Amino acid sequence: MHFITGTSSTLTPSVMNAIGQYRHKVFVEHLGWKLNCTNGLEYDQFDRDDTVYVVAQNDDEQIIGTARLLSTTRPYLLSEVFPELLSGEAPPNSETVLELSRFAAMDFETRNKRVASQFSSDVAIDLMRKTLASAAGQGASKLITVSPLGVERLLRNVGIHASRAGKVTHSDGKKIFASWITVA
């Protein structure tokens, strides 16, 4: 497994296309999210020129994980779509806080492997560590994210400090919450 990190202007068009296809496969086809997609590509209004992507690829350069880092000084998913997860607190707006979104680590290419969630543990852990390193390189001290409840346990089990930023709520039948993640 190897990683590439960059923005839409620094990653190749083929990698950007593969990110959109992978996200569609994970979030729309596998998880059943109701997202507005075009031509089998999952992108939204937060995929901008300043968005940083962290991509895990297998040895055949197939994507097996993605993460998206957004500045909180511009509109982002939590501030625009899920502000209620902050229990009345104002969404972060800081140069030292990035939002982590569209995090997924599913290896669709490995044969005879059951894909149970958007987090295949070894890939997820390595991708999270690489994402934290990228965030640190951008000057972030914290990440804010909207996550399914199971992520809390995954992070704790690998020694990544995370804490709830508000209440747990339901979205499309799933428990989600906003979480602070410390960038070490």
KEPA-520118 format. One record per atom (N, C-alpha, C): chain; atom name; x, y negated, z. Coordinates in Angstrom, 1 decimal. Last residue first. Example, Ala and Ser with C-alpha at 12.3 -4.5 7.8 and 13.67 -1.06 7.14 Angstrom:
BEGIN
<A; N; <12.8; 2.2; 7.1>>
<A; CA; <13.7; 1.1; 7.1>>
<A; C; <12.9; 0.0; 7.9>>
<A; N; <13.2; 5.7; 7.8>>
<A; CA; <12.3; 4.5; 7.8>>
<A; C; <13.2; 3.3; 7.8>>
END
This chain:
BEGIN
<A; N; <-1.4; -15.0; 16.3>>
<A; CA; <-0.2; -14.9; 17.1>>
<A; C; <1.0; -15.3; 16.3>>
<A; N; <-4.5; -16.2; 16.4>>
<A; CA; <-3.4; -16.0; 15.4>>
<A; C; <-2.1; -16.1; 16.2>>
<A; N; <-7.4; -14.9; 17.8>>
<A; CA; <-6.2; -15.6; 18.0>>
<A; C; <-5.1; -15.3; 17.0>>
<A; N; <-10.6; -15.3; 16.7>>
<A; CA; <-9.5; -14.4; 16.6>>
<A; C; <-8.2; -15.3; 16.8>>
<A; N; <-13.9; -15.6; 17.6>>
<A; CA; <-12.6; -16.3; 17.6>>
<A; C; <-11.6; -15.2; 17.5>>
<A; N; <-16.9; -14.8; 15.9>>
<A; CA; <-15.8; -14.4; 16.8>>
<A; C; <-14.6; -15.3; 16.5>>
<A; N; <-20.4; -14.4; 15.8>>
<A; CA; <-19.2; -15.2; 15.5>>
<A; C; <-18.1; -14.9; 16.4>>
<A; N; <-22.1; -11.4; 14.8>>
<A; CA; <-21.7; -12.4; 15.8>>
<A; C; <-20.6; -13.2; 15.2>>
<A; N; <-24.7; -9.0; 14.1>>
<A; CA; <-23.5; -9.8; 13.7>>
<A; C; <-23.3; -10.8; 14.8>>
<A; N; <-26.3; -6.0; 13.5>>
<A; CA; <-25.9; -6.9; 14.5>>
<A; C; <-24.6; -7.6; 14.1>>
<A; N; <-28.6; -5.7; 10.8>>
<A; CA; <-27.3; -5.4; 11.3>>
<A; C; <-27.0; -6.4; 12.4>>
<A; N; <-31.0; -6.4; 9.5>>
<A; CA; <-31.0; -5.2; 10.3>>
<A; C; <-29.6; -4.9; 10.9>>
<A; N; <-30.4; -8.9; 8.3>>
<A; CA; <-30.6; -7.7; 7.5>>
<A; C; <-30.5; -6.4; 8.2>>
<A; N; <-29.0; -9.7; 11.3>>
<A; CA; <-29.2; -10.2; 9.9>>
<A; C; <-29.3; -9.0; 9.0>>
<A; N; <-29.3; -10.6; 14.7>>
<A; CA; <-29.5; -9.6; 13.7>>
<A; C; <-29.6; -10.3; 12.3>>
<A; N; <-26.6; -11.7; 17.0>>
<A; CA; <-28.0; -11.8; 16.4>>
<A; C; <-28.1; -10.7; 15.3>>
<A; N; <-24.9; -12.6; 19.9>>
<A; CA; <-25.1; -11.6; 18.9>>
<A; C; <-26.5; -11.8; 18.3>>
<A; N; <-23.8; -16.0; 20.5>>
<A; CA; <-24.6; -14.9; 20.7>>
<A; C; <-24.6; -13.9; 19.6>>
<A; N; <-20.3; -17.0; 20.3>>
<A; CA; <-21.8; -17.3; 20.5>>
<A; C; <-22.5; -16.0; 20.7>>
<A; N; <-17.8; -16.2; 20.0>>
<A; CA; <-18.0; -17.6; 19.9>>
<A; C; <-19.5; -18.0; 20.1>>
<A; N; <-16.0; -13.6; 21.6>>
<A; CA; <-17.3; -14.1; 21.0>>
<A; C; <-17.3; -15.6; 21.1>>
<A; N; <-12.6; -13.0; 20.8>>
<A; CA; <-13.6; -13.3; 21.8>>
<A; C; <-14.9; -13.8; 21.0>>
<A; N; <-9.5; -11.2; 20.4>>
<A; CA; <-10.8; -11.7; 19.8>>
<A; C; <-11.8; -12.0; 20.9>>
<A; N; <-6.3; -10.2; 19.9>>
<A; CA; <-7.2; -10.9; 20.8>>
<A; C; <-8.3; -11.6; 20.1>>
<A; N; <-5.4; -7.0; 19.0>>
<A; CA; <-5.6; -8.3; 18.4>>
<A; C; <-6.6; -9.0; 19.3>>
<A; N; <-4.9; -4.3; 19.6>>
<A; CA; <-4.2; -5.4; 20.3>>
<A; C; <-4.3; -6.8; 19.8>>
<A; N; <-6.5; -2.4; 18.5>>
<A; CA; <-5.1; -2.6; 17.9>>
<A; C; <-4.4; -3.8; 18.5>>
<A; N; <-8.8; -2.5; 20.0>>
<A; CA; <-8.1; -1.3; 20.0>>
<A; C; <-6.7; -1.4; 19.4>>
<A; N; <-9.8; -5.1; 19.3>>
<A; CA; <-9.4; -4.8; 20.7>>
<A; C; <-8.5; -3.6; 20.7>>
<A; N; <-10.6; -4.6; 16.6>>
<A; CA; <-9.6; -5.6; 17.0>>
<A; C; <-9.0; -5.3; 18.3>>
<A; N; <-12.6; -2.6; 17.0>>
<A; CA; <-11.5; -2.4; 16.1>>
<A; C; <-10.3; -3.3; 16.5>>
<A; N; <-14.5; -4.0; 18.6>>
<A; CA; <-13.8; -2.9; 19.1>>
<A; C; <-12.5; -2.6; 18.3>>
<A; N; <-15.3; -6.0; 16.8>>
<A; CA; <-14.8; -6.4; 18.1>>
<A; C; <-14.0; -5.2; 18.7>>
<A; N; <-16.5; -4.7; 14.7>>
<A; CA; <-15.2; -5.3; 14.5>>
<A; C; <-14.5; -5.6; 15.8>>
<A; N; <-19.1; -4.0; 15.3>>
<A; CA; <-18.0; -3.0; 15.4>>
<A; C; <-16.6; -3.5; 15.3>>
<A; N; <-20.8; -6.1; 14.6>>
<A; CA; <-20.4; -5.9; 16.0>>
<A; C; <-19.2; -5.0; 16.2>>
<A; N; <-19.7; -7.9; 11.7>>
<A; CA; <-20.5; -6.9; 12.4>>
<A; C; <-20.0; -6.6; 13.7>>
<A; N; <-18.9; -11.5; 11.9>>
<A; CA; <-18.6; -10.1; 11.7>>
<A; C; <-19.7; -9.2; 12.2>>
<A; N; <-17.6; -14.5; 11.0>>
<A; CA; <-18.9; -13.8; 11.2>>
<A; C; <-18.6; -12.4; 10.9>>
<A; N; <-14.9; -16.2; 12.6>>
<A; CA; <-15.4; -15.3; 11.6>>
<A; C; <-16.8; -14.9; 12.0>>
<A; N; <-12.0; -18.2; 12.9>>
<A; CA; <-13.4; -18.0; 13.2>>
<A; C; <-14.0; -17.1; 12.2>>
<A; N; <-8.6; -18.1; 14.1>>
<A; CA; <-9.6; -17.8; 13.0>>
<A; C; <-11.0; -17.8; 13.6>>
<A; N; <-6.0; -20.3; 15.2>>
<A; CA; <-7.2; -19.4; 15.4>>
<A; C; <-7.9; -19.2; 14.1>>
<A; N; <-3.9; -21.6; 14.3>>
<A; CA; <-3.7; -21.0; 15.6>>
<A; C; <-4.9; -20.1; 15.9>>
<A; N; <-2.4; -22.2; 11.1>>
<A; CA; <-3.6; -21.9; 11.9>>
<A; C; <-3.2; -21.3; 13.2>>
<A; N; <-0.4; -22.6; 9.2>>
<A; CA; <-0.5; -23.5; 10.4>>
<A; C; <-1.7; -23.3; 11.3>>
<A; N; <-0.1; -20.8; 7.2>>
<A; CA; <-0.9; -22.0; 6.9>>
<A; C; <-1.0; -23.0; 8.0>>
<A; N; <1.1; -18.8; 8.6>>
<A; CA; <1.9; -19.5; 7.6>>
<A; C; <1.2; -20.7; 7.1>>
<A; N; <-1.1; -17.8; 9.9>>
<A; CA; <-0.1; -18.5; 10.7>>
<A; C; <0.8; -19.3; 9.8>>
<A; N; <-2.5; -16.7; 7.8>>
<A; CA; <-3.1; -17.8; 8.5>>
<A; C; <-2.0; -18.5; 9.3>>
<A; N; <-0.7; -14.6; 7.2>>
<A; CA; <-1.0; -15.6; 6.2>>
<A; C; <-1.6; -16.9; 6.8>>
<A; N; <-0.9; -13.1; 9.5>>
<A; CA; <0.4; -13.7; 9.1>>
<A; C; <0.2; -14.8; 8.1>>
<A; N; <-3.6; -12.3; 9.4>>
<A; CA; <-3.1; -13.2; 10.5>>
<A; C; <-1.8; -13.8; 10.2>>
<A; N; <-3.4; -10.7; 7.1>>
<A; CA; <-4.3; -11.9; 7.1>>
<A; C; <-3.9; -12.9; 8.2>>
<A; N; <-1.8; -8.7; 8.0>>
<A; CA; <-1.3; -9.5; 6.9>>
<A; C; <-2.1; -10.8; 6.8>>
<A; N; <-3.6; -7.6; 10.0>>
<A; CA; <-2.3; -8.2; 10.3>>
<A; C; <-1.7; -9.1; 9.3>>
<A; N; <-5.7; -6.8; 8.3>>
<A; CA; <-5.9; -7.9; 9.3>>
<A; C; <-4.6; -8.5; 9.8>>
<A; N; <-4.5; -4.9; 6.8>>
<A; CA; <-5.0; -6.1; 6.1>>
<A; C; <-5.2; -7.2; 7.1>>
<A; N; <-3.9; -3.0; 8.8>>
<A; CA; <-2.8; -3.6; 8.0>>
<A; C; <-3.2; -4.9; 7.3>>
<A; N; <-6.6; -2.4; 9.5>>
<A; CA; <-5.6; -2.9; 10.5>>
<A; C; <-4.4; -3.6; 9.8>>
<A; N; <-7.7; -1.4; 7.1>>
<A; CA; <-8.3; -2.6; 7.8>>
<A; C; <-7.2; -3.2; 8.8>>
<A; N; <-6.2; 0.8; 6.6>>
<A; CA; <-6.2; -0.3; 5.6>>
<A; C; <-6.6; -1.6; 6.3>>
<A; N; <-6.9; 2.4; 8.8>>
<A; CA; <-5.5; 2.1; 8.5>>
<A; C; <-5.4; 0.9; 7.6>>
<A; N; <-10.0; 2.3; 8.6>>
<A; CA; <-9.2; 1.8; 9.7>>
<A; C; <-7.7; 1.5; 9.4>>
<A; N; <-12.0; 0.8; 6.5>>
<A; CA; <-11.2; 2.0; 6.6>>
<A; C; <-10.1; 1.7; 7.5>>
<A; N; <-14.7; -1.0; 6.7>>
<A; CA; <-13.4; -1.0; 7.4>>
<A; C; <-12.8; 0.4; 7.5>>
<A; N; <-17.3; -0.8; 5.9>>
<A; CA; <-16.4; -1.7; 5.1>>
<A; C; <-15.0; -1.7; 5.7>>
<A; N; <-17.7; 2.8; 6.2>>
<A; CA; <-18.1; 1.4; 6.5>>
<A; C; <-17.2; 0.5; 5.6>>
<A; N; <-17.2; 5.3; 5.2>>
<A; CA; <-18.2; 5.2; 6.2>>
<A; C; <-18.7; 3.7; 6.4>>
<A; N; <-16.3; 7.4; 2.8>>
<A; CA; <-16.2; 5.9; 3.0>>
<A; C; <-17.4; 5.6; 3.9>>
<A; N; <-14.4; 10.3; 2.9>>
<A; CA; <-15.7; 9.7; 3.2>>
<A; C; <-15.5; 8.2; 3.5>>
<A; N; <-12.5; 11.5; 0.3>>
<A; CA; <-12.4; 10.7; 1.6>>
<A; C; <-13.8; 10.0; 1.8>>
<A; N; <-12.0; 12.6; -2.1>>
<A; CA; <-12.4; 13.5; -1.0>>
<A; C; <-12.3; 12.7; 0.3>>
<A; N; <-9.7; 10.2; -3.3>>
<A; CA; <-10.6; 11.3; -3.6>>
<A; C; <-10.8; 12.0; -2.3>>
<A; N; <-9.4; 6.8; -3.2>>
<A; CA; <-8.9; 8.0; -2.6>>
<A; C; <-10.0; 9.1; -2.7>>
<A; N; <-10.7; 4.5; -4.2>>
<A; CA; <-9.9; 5.3; -5.1>>
<A; C; <-9.4; 6.6; -4.5>>
<A; N; <-12.0; 3.0; -2.3>>
<A; CA; <-12.8; 3.8; -3.2>>
<A; C; <-12.0; 4.7; -4.1>>
<A; N; <-11.3; 2.1; 0.7>>
<A; CA; <-10.5; 2.7; -0.4>>
<A; C; <-11.4; 3.6; -1.2>>
<A; N; <-12.1; -0.9; 2.1>>
<A; CA; <-12.7; 0.4; 1.7>>
<A; C; <-11.9; 0.9; 0.5>>
<A; N; <-12.2; -3.4; 3.9>>
<A; CA; <-11.1; -2.5; 3.6>>
<A; C; <-11.7; -1.1; 3.4>>
<A; N; <-13.0; -6.9; 3.9>>
<A; CA; <-13.4; -5.5; 3.7>>
<A; C; <-12.2; -4.6; 3.4>>
<A; N; <-14.1; -10.0; 4.6>>
<A; CA; <-13.1; -9.1; 4.9>>
<A; C; <-13.7; -7.7; 4.7>>
<A; N; <-15.5; -12.4; 4.1>>
<A; CA; <-15.4; -11.4; 3.0>>
<A; C; <-14.3; -10.4; 3.3>>
<A; N; <-13.5; -14.6; 6.1>>
<A; CA; <-14.8; -14.1; 5.6>>
<A; C; <-14.5; -13.1; 4.5>>
<A; N; <-12.2; -16.7; 8.5>>
<A; CA; <-12.0; -15.4; 7.8>>
<A; C; <-13.3; -14.9; 7.4>>
<A; N; <-11.5; -20.1; 8.6>>
<A; CA; <-12.5; -19.1; 8.7>>
<A; C; <-12.0; -17.9; 7.9>>
<A; N; <-9.0; -21.6; 10.7>>
<A; CA; <-9.5; -21.1; 9.4>>
<A; C; <-10.6; -20.2; 9.6>>
<A; N; <-7.8; -24.3; 12.5>>
<A; CA; <-8.7; -23.2; 12.5>>
<A; C; <-9.1; -22.9; 11.1>>
<A; N; <-6.2; -26.5; 12.3>>
<A; CA; <-5.6; -25.3; 12.9>>
<A; C; <-6.6; -24.2; 13.0>>
<A; N; <-7.8; -28.6; 11.3>>
<A; CA; <-6.7; -28.1; 10.4>>
<A; C; <-6.0; -26.8; 11.0>>
<A; N; <-11.2; -28.2; 12.0>>
<A; CA; <-9.9; -28.4; 12.4>>
<A; C; <-8.9; -27.9; 11.4>>
<A; N; <-14.1; -27.7; 13.1>>
<A; CA; <-13.6; -28.6; 12.0>>
<A; C; <-12.2; -29.0; 12.4>>
<A; N; <-16.4; -25.2; 14.1>>
<A; CA; <-15.1; -25.8; 14.1>>
<A; C; <-14.8; -26.6; 12.9>>
<A; N; <-19.8; -26.2; 14.7>>
<A; CA; <-18.9; -25.4; 14.0>>
<A; C; <-17.5; -26.0; 14.1>>
<A; N; <-21.0; -27.0; 18.0>>
<A; CA; <-20.6; -27.5; 16.7>>
<A; C; <-19.7; -26.5; 16.0>>
<A; N; <-23.2; -24.8; 19.7>>
<A; CA; <-21.9; -25.5; 19.6>>
<A; C; <-21.7; -25.9; 18.2>>
<A; N; <-25.5; -23.2; 19.5>>
<A; CA; <-25.6; -24.6; 19.7>>
<A; C; <-24.4; -25.4; 19.7>>
<A; N; <-24.5; -20.6; 19.1>>
<A; CA; <-25.3; -20.9; 20.3>>
<A; C; <-25.3; -22.4; 20.6>>
<A; N; <-23.3; -19.8; 16.8>>
<A; CA; <-22.4; -20.6; 17.7>>
<A; C; <-23.2; -21.0; 18.9>>
<A; N; <-25.1; -18.8; 15.1>>
<A; CA; <-24.3; -17.8; 15.8>>
<A; C; <-23.4; -18.5; 16.8>>
<A; N; <-26.2; -20.8; 13.7>>
<A; CA; <-26.9; -20.4; 14.9>>
<A; C; <-26.1; -19.4; 15.7>>
<A; N; <-24.8; -21.1; 11.3>>
<A; CA; <-24.4; -22.0; 12.4>>
<A; C; <-25.1; -21.5; 13.7>>
<A; N; <-24.6; -19.6; 8.8>>
<A; CA; <-24.8; -18.9; 10.1>>
<A; C; <-24.5; -19.8; 11.3>>
<A; N; <-24.1; -21.3; 6.6>>
<A; CA; <-25.1; -20.2; 6.5>>
<A; C; <-25.5; -19.6; 7.9>>
<A; N; <-22.2; -23.3; 7.2>>
<A; CA; <-23.3; -23.6; 6.3>>
<A; C; <-24.5; -22.6; 6.4>>
<A; N; <-20.3; -22.4; 9.0>>
<A; CA; <-20.9; -23.7; 9.2>>
<A; C; <-22.1; -24.0; 8.4>>
<A; N; <-19.7; -19.8; 8.0>>
<A; CA; <-20.3; -20.0; 9.3>>
<A; C; <-21.0; -21.3; 9.5>>
<A; N; <-18.7; -20.5; 5.4>>
<A; CA; <-19.8; -19.6; 5.6>>
<A; C; <-20.5; -19.8; 6.9>>
<A; N; <-17.9; -24.1; 5.0>>
<A; CA; <-17.6; -22.6; 5.0>>
<A; C; <-18.8; -21.8; 5.5>>
<A; N; <-16.9; -27.3; 3.9>>
<A; CA; <-17.9; -26.3; 4.2>>
<A; C; <-17.4; -24.9; 4.1>>
<A; N; <-13.7; -28.2; 5.4>>
<A; CA; <-14.6; -28.3; 4.3>>
<A; C; <-15.7; -27.3; 4.6>>
<A; N; <-12.2; -27.6; 7.5>>
<A; CA; <-12.4; -29.0; 7.3>>
<A; C; <-13.3; -29.3; 6.1>>
<A; N; <-11.6; -25.0; 7.7>>
<A; CA; <-12.8; -25.4; 8.4>>
<A; C; <-13.1; -26.9; 8.3>>
<A; N; <-10.6; -23.2; 4.8>>
<A; CA; <-10.4; -24.3; 5.7>>
<A; C; <-11.7; -24.6; 6.4>>
<A; N; <-10.7; -19.7; 4.6>>
<A; CA; <-11.2; -21.0; 4.2>>
<A; C; <-10.9; -22.0; 5.3>>
<A; N; <-9.7; -16.6; 3.3>>
<A; CA; <-9.4; -17.6; 4.4>>
<A; C; <-9.8; -19.0; 3.8>>
<A; N; <-10.7; -13.3; 2.9>>
<A; CA; <-10.8; -14.7; 2.4>>
<A; C; <-10.6; -15.6; 3.5>>
<A; N; <-9.5; -10.1; 1.9>>
<A; CA; <-9.9; -11.0; 3.0>>
<A; C; <-9.9; -12.4; 2.3>>
<A; N; <-9.8; -6.6; 0.9>>
<A; CA; <-9.7; -8.1; 0.7>>
<A; C; <-10.1; -8.9; 1.9>>
<A; N; <-8.7; -3.5; -0.3>>
<A; CA; <-9.0; -4.4; 0.8>>
<A; C; <-8.9; -5.8; 0.4>>
<A; N; <-7.9; -2.1; -2.4>>
<A; CA; <-8.5; -1.3; -1.4>>
<A; C; <-8.8; -2.1; -0.1>>
<A; N; <-7.5; -2.4; -5.9>>
<A; CA; <-7.8; -3.1; -4.6>>
<A; C; <-8.4; -2.1; -3.7>>
<A; N; <-4.9; -0.7; -7.5>>
<A; CA; <-6.3; -0.8; -7.3>>
<A; C; <-6.5; -1.5; -6.0>>
<A; N; <-2.2; -0.2; -8.0>>
<A; CA; <-2.6; -1.6; -8.0>>
<A; C; <-4.2; -1.7; -8.0>>
<A; N; <-1.4; 2.3; -7.3>>
<A; CA; <-1.9; 2.1; -8.7>>
<A; C; <-2.4; 0.7; -8.9>>
<A; N; <-0.9; 2.1; -4.6>>
<A; CA; <0.3; 2.2; -5.5>>
<A; C; <-0.1; 2.1; -7.0>>
<A; N; <-3.4; -0.3; -3.6>>
<A; CA; <-2.7; 0.9; -3.5>>
<A; C; <-1.6; 1.0; -4.5>>
<A; N; <-3.5; -3.6; -2.1>>
<A; CA; <-3.6; -2.7; -3.3>>
<A; C; <-2.9; -1.4; -3.0>>
<A; N; <-5.2; -6.2; -0.5>>
<A; CA; <-4.4; -4.9; -0.3>>
<A; C; <-4.6; -4.1; -1.5>>
<A; N; <-5.0; -9.7; -0.4>>
<A; CA; <-5.5; -8.5; -1.2>>
<A; C; <-4.6; -7.3; -0.9>>
<A; N; <-6.3; -12.7; 0.6>>
<A; CA; <-5.3; -11.7; 0.9>>
<A; C; <-5.8; -10.3; 0.4>>
<A; N; <-6.8; -15.9; -0.7>>
<A; CA; <-7.2; -14.5; -0.7>>
<A; C; <-6.0; -13.6; -0.3>>
<A; N; <-7.8; -19.1; 0.1>>
<A; CA; <-6.7; -18.2; 0.1>>
<A; C; <-7.2; -16.7; 0.2>>
<A; N; <-9.3; -21.8; -1.5>>
<A; CA; <-9.5; -20.6; -0.8>>
<A; C; <-8.3; -19.7; -1.0>>
<A; N; <-9.1; -24.1; -3.0>>
<A; CA; <-8.3; -24.0; -1.8>>
<A; C; <-8.4; -22.7; -1.0>>
<A; N; <-11.0; -23.7; -5.0>>
<A; CA; <-9.6; -23.8; -5.4>>
<A; C; <-8.6; -23.7; -4.2>>
<A; N; <-13.3; -21.4; -3.6>>
<A; CA; <-12.9; -22.7; -4.2>>
<A; C; <-11.4; -22.6; -4.6>>
<A; N; <-15.8; -19.8; -2.6>>
<A; CA; <-14.7; -19.4; -3.4>>
<A; C; <-14.2; -20.6; -4.2>>
<A; N; <-18.1; -20.7; -1.6>>
<A; CA; <-16.9; -20.9; -0.8>>
<A; C; <-15.7; -20.4; -1.4>>
<A; N; <-20.2; -20.0; -3.2>>
<A; CA; <-19.8; -21.4; -3.2>>
<A; C; <-18.6; -21.7; -2.4>>
<A; N; <-19.1; -16.7; -4.2>>
<A; CA; <-20.1; -17.7; -3.8>>
<A; C; <-19.5; -19.1; -3.8>>
<A; N; <-18.9; -13.6; -6.0>>
<A; CA; <-18.3; -14.9; -5.6>>
<A; C; <-19.4; -15.7; -5.1>>
<A; N; <-18.8; -10.6; -7.2>>
<A; CA; <-19.3; -11.2; -6.1>>
<A; C; <-18.4; -12.4; -5.7>>
<A; N; <-19.8; -9.4; -10.4>>
<A; CA; <-18.7; -10.1; -9.6>>
<A; C; <-19.4; -10.8; -8.4>>
<A; N; <-21.6; -8.5; -12.2>>
<A; CA; <-21.0; -7.5; -11.3>>
<A; C; <-19.8; -8.1; -10.5>>
<A; N; <-22.7; -10.8; -13.5>>
<A; CA; <-21.8; -9.8; -14.2>>
<A; C; <-21.0; -8.9; -13.3>>
<A; N; <-23.2; -12.5; -10.6>>
<A; CA; <-23.3; -12.5; -12.0>>
<A; C; <-22.3; -11.6; -12.6>>
<A; N; <-25.3; -12.5; -7.6>>
<A; CA; <-24.0; -12.2; -8.3>>
<A; C; <-24.3; -12.3; -9.8>>
<A; N; <-26.4; -13.3; -4.6>>
<A; CA; <-26.6; -13.8; -6.0>>
<A; C; <-25.3; -13.6; -6.8>>
<A; N; <-27.1; -10.6; -2.4>>
<A; CA; <-26.2; -11.7; -2.8>>
<A; C; <-26.5; -12.1; -4.3>>
<A; N; <-27.9; -8.7; 0.0>>
<A; CA; <-28.7; -9.4; -1.1>>
<A; C; <-28.0; -10.7; -1.5>>
<A; N; <-26.0; -5.8; 0.6>>
<A; CA; <-26.3; -7.3; 0.9>>
<A; C; <-27.0; -7.9; -0.3>>
<A; N; <-25.4; -3.1; 0.6>>
<A; CA; <-26.7; -3.5; 0.2>>
<A; C; <-27.0; -5.0; 0.5>>
<A; N; <-23.0; -1.9; 0.9>>
<A; CA; <-23.6; -2.4; 2.1>>
<A; C; <-25.0; -2.9; 1.8>>
<A; N; <-22.4; -1.0; -1.9>>
<A; CA; <-22.3; -0.1; -0.7>>
<A; C; <-23.1; -0.6; 0.5>>
<A; N; <-23.2; -3.2; -3.6>>
<A; CA; <-23.5; -1.8; -3.9>>
<A; C; <-23.5; -0.9; -2.7>>
<A; N; <-22.4; -5.6; -2.1>>
<A; CA; <-23.7; -5.5; -2.8>>
<A; C; <-24.1; -4.0; -3.0>>
<A; N; <-19.9; -5.2; -0.9>>
<A; CA; <-21.0; -5.9; -0.2>>
<A; C; <-22.3; -5.7; -0.8>>
<A; N; <-18.3; -3.4; -2.6>>
<A; CA; <-18.4; -3.3; -1.1>>
<A; C; <-19.7; -3.9; -0.6>>
<A; N; <-18.8; -4.3; -5.3>>
<A; CA; <-18.9; -2.9; -4.9>>
<A; C; <-19.1; -2.7; -3.4>>
<A; N; <-18.2; -7.0; -5.0>>
<A; CA; <-19.5; -6.6; -5.4>>
<A; C; <-19.7; -5.1; -5.0>>
<A; N; <-15.5; -6.9; -4.3>>
<A; CA; <-16.4; -7.4; -3.3>>
<A; C; <-17.8; -7.0; -3.7>>
<A; N; <-14.5; -5.8; -6.7>>
<A; CA; <-14.3; -5.0; -5.5>>
<A; C; <-15.4; -5.5; -4.4>>
<A; N; <-15.1; -7.9; -8.5>>
<A; CA; <-15.6; -6.5; -8.7>>
<A; C; <-15.6; -5.7; -7.4>>
<A; N; <-13.5; -10.0; -7.4>>
<A; CA; <-15.0; -10.1; -7.5>>
<A; C; <-15.7; -8.8; -7.7>>
<A; N; <-10.9; -8.8; -7.7>>
<A; CA; <-11.5; -9.2; -6.3>>
<A; C; <-13.0; -9.3; -6.4>>
<A; N; <-10.7; -8.6; -10.4>>
<A; CA; <-10.8; -7.4; -9.6>>
<A; C; <-11.3; -7.6; -8.2>>
<A; N; <-10.6; -11.3; -11.1>>
<A; CA; <-11.7; -10.5; -11.6>>
<A; C; <-11.8; -9.3; -10.7>>
<A; N; <-8.1; -11.9; -9.9>>
<A; CA; <-9.3; -12.6; -9.4>>
<A; C; <-10.6; -11.8; -9.9>>
<A; N; <-6.4; -10.2; -11.4>>
<A; CA; <-6.6; -10.0; -10.0>>
<A; C; <-7.8; -10.7; -9.5>>
<A; N; <-6.7; -11.5; -13.9>>
<A; CA; <-7.2; -10.1; -13.8>>
<A; C; <-7.3; -9.7; -12.3>>
<A; N; <-5.7; -14.0; -13.5>>
<A; CA; <-7.1; -13.9; -13.8>>
<A; C; <-7.6; -12.4; -13.6>>
<A; N; <-3.4; -13.9; -10.7>>
<A; CA; <-3.7; -13.8; -12.1>>
<A; C; <-5.2; -13.7; -12.3>>
<A; N; <-3.1; -16.6; -8.3>>
<A; CA; <-3.3; -15.2; -8.6>>
<A; C; <-3.7; -15.1; -10.1>>
<A; N; <-3.1; -19.3; -8.3>>
<A; CA; <-1.8; -18.6; -8.2>>
<A; C; <-1.9; -17.1; -8.4>>
<A; N; <-5.7; -20.2; -8.4>>
<A; CA; <-4.7; -20.8; -9.4>>
<A; C; <-3.4; -20.1; -9.3>>
<A; N; <-6.9; -19.0; -6.3>>
<A; CA; <-7.4; -18.7; -7.6>>
<A; C; <-6.4; -19.2; -8.7>>
<A; N; <-4.1; -18.2; -4.1>>
<A; CA; <-5.4; -18.9; -4.4>>
<A; C; <-5.8; -18.5; -5.9>>
<A; N; <-2.8; -15.4; -2.3>>
<A; CA; <-2.7; -16.6; -3.1>>
<A; C; <-4.1; -17.2; -3.3>>
<A; N; <-1.0; -12.3; -1.9>>
<A; CA; <-1.8; -13.4; -1.2>>
<A; C; <-1.7; -14.6; -2.2>>
<A; N; <-0.9; -8.8; -1.8>>
<A; CA; <-0.7; -10.1; -2.5>>
<A; C; <-1.5; -11.1; -1.9>>
<A; N; <0.6; -5.8; -0.5>>
<A; CA; <-0.3; -7.0; -0.4>>
<A; C; <0.1; -8.1; -1.3>>
<A; N; <0.5; -2.2; -0.8>>
<A; CA; <1.2; -3.5; -0.8>>
<A; C; <0.1; -4.6; -0.8>>
<A; N; <0.9; 1.2; 0.0>>
<A; CA; <0.0; 0.0; 0.0>>
<A; C; <0.9; -1.2; 0.0>>
END
